[in-house]
Every structure is written in structure tokens, then in C-alpha cells.
Amino acid sequence: MQNIVILISGQGSNMAAIVHSAAREQWATRLGARVAAVISNRPDAQGLVFAREQGIATEVLDHKTFATREDFDAALAALIARFDTPERPALVVLAGFMRILTPGFVARHAGRLVNIHPSLLPAFTGLNTHQRALDAGCKVAGATVHLVTEELDHGTILAQAVVPVLPGDTAALLAARVLSQEHLLYPRAVAQLLSNL
Ligand code: GRF
């Protein structure tokens, strides 16, 4: 069995989409994997409520209580390691996790650390992707699932989804259109990665 550990900071709708897909598509029997834990760096993350309702183990690791980024990441790595199984280390899925991870953390989880970014990478790394896509006059936008490397939003691209930019779009409208595709894309990409690991 391989455990999936999902890291969130907010509403966790991508996390919920993965949890629903895992149940619906019987990842436990088909892929030998299950969502074992949801970890948030924010105590008030809305997604924690959903995860608890689903009976998934939840943990809060408040980054504000750590003196340095290295200390926080070391504690996070130790927490994640509790979900390694004798057969396999945990797959770590970033889902709206708003923290930059240290090179040490990334190296330790290399190849089993994935993220979803709300742009068509390599365009628009970083924040405010939707407004930046509108300001640039893009005709399409989208989301990218990628392996996490030391450089922010730069790892190997695993999957992408494209949506149109429509006349009259605002950042909020575009974000909602992209997010609805993220919910299809991310579970599919994670399932694919699990079957390749
Ligand atoms: C998503 O758009 C994701 O791509 C970005 O932050 C948003 C998180 O949404 N990194 P949610 O917490 O999964 O609902």
C-alpha cells in the first residue's frame, strides 16, 4: 500500500476532488494507494473540515510557530514520514499549499512530490496567475500538474488542462473556470503517477 499525504493551506477543493476520485475509482484495490492524511499549515484551513468528515487523519503544522523555514520543513518531513509504508514512501500532493519548500525538503521527496499550478507553465509562475494572463491578452489559460523541484513551478510537467479566456472575463471568473478543470486534471494525474511509481 502507498499512502498519499495531501498538503493544503485553504479551501482544499483539489484535495476533495482527489479524495472523491480515490473512492469512486477504488484506488486502494486498483492502484494500491489511499489518501492517508491531510496536513495544513493553517489551523483555519476550510479543507480540514471536509477531510475530518471523510475520516481522514488531519494534522495542523502552523508555520508561524517555527523560527525558520528549515525548522518547519524538518517537522513537516517528519510528519509525512509517519505515513511511509514498509513498501513505499508516501506520495506528497500539494493542493493549494501556499508555502515555498526548502531544497532539503524537495530533495528528500524527489519524484514523489507533485503540485498543481493555475497556469499553463512555463507561463506565469508564482502568484496572481489569472490576472496576469488577462493582462497579457492570453486567449487560453489553464492549469499544470508538475513534479516539484527546487525552482518554483519548474519541475517536469505531468499534465495540463486548457480553458478559453472569454470576453468580459475577470480574474475571479477565469480562476473558477480553471479550478473546475483542476478538479478533473489533478486526480487523473495523481492516478497516472501512482501507476508509474
Ligand atoms: C488552485 O487554483 C491551485 O491551483 C492553486 O491554489 C488553488 C487552490 O484551491 N495552487 P483549493 O485549495 O484546492 O481549493
Boltz pocket constraint, residues with backbone or C-beta under 6 A from the ligand:
constraints:
  - pocket:
      binder: B
      contacts: [[A, 8], [A, 9], [A, 10], [A, 11], [A, 12], [A, 13], [A, 14], [A, 15], [A, 95], [A, 96], [A, 97], [A, 116], [A, 117], [A, 118], [A, 143], [A, 175], [A, 179], [A, 182]]
      max_distance: 6.0
